[in-house]
């Protein structure tokens, strides 16, 4: 993937994520808790490889967002 396309996809993801979070906040009256919305089948049980992979993904996503100033 070229650099320009990477930048465009970063912006598209950031905008879509921000729009979804805002809509969720308006619908529920509170900020989103992405992990709470995800079923256990996608997160995995505590101590499993699936849970470790999920937690690593969440960590990487938080880091990605922080690097871009996205809450």
Helices and strands as residue ranges (DSSP letters): H 3-28, H 34-37, H 40-43, H 49-67
